[in-house]
């Protein structure tokens, strides 16, 4: 979705068990580092030279790897930016998943979105500016735009899993799905709108302010958008909302 660095969002201690994951091997860490180096090089070149001026060869050269190494990890020059775009979404979901069980879903979503889109240092601000460059470049390149939409779709599917846990077993599955779609689209639309403007990375018109506005508009008619913790909400057929 974006590759700005996540801000210092307070991670409330949760009593839910954390998933157990194996520690990546040295080979896996090296592979991930190489992919990220290539992704950063691709983002820089797309921003600097545009889609037509960027080639797989130029990305490989900028990243300091052989062309065959590039194609070992990515099918095309457009695919190369996916790890950066997906990385921001991954960190956002981790922040959201760390929310305490008594936190209202609205507060959890707003807090995590604001933190993920607010740069805490110059590296984070630069990441947002790269995102702006990529989104502007995608207007001229359908394949690059397809990568952006694919990353958002995959993020939405993973977000549903996080929200299912946060909302609790009594929540309406349809509303959980609507919340995942709304939150994902709020960030996507905010970043796309910001990229079309010259607004700063913080303050009025910034990605964070636009995303929160979009989220509130999209979630206005959803019962899950409540000030009550998930465990305190009633359940039943009426939770699907009007219509």
Secondary structure, 3 states (H helix, E strand, C coil): CCCCCCCCCCCCCCCCCCCCCCCCCHHHHHHHHHHHHHHHHHHHHHHHHCCCCCCHHHHHHHHCCCHHHHHHHCCCCCHHHHHHHHHHHHHHHHHHHCCCCCCCHHHHHHHHHHHHHCCCCHHHHHHHHHHHHHHHHHCCCHHHHHHHHHHHHHHHHHHHHHHHHHHCCCCCHHHHHHHHHHHHHHHHHHHHHHHCCCCCCCCCCCHHHHHHHHHHHHHCCCCCCCCCCHHHCCCCHHHHCCC
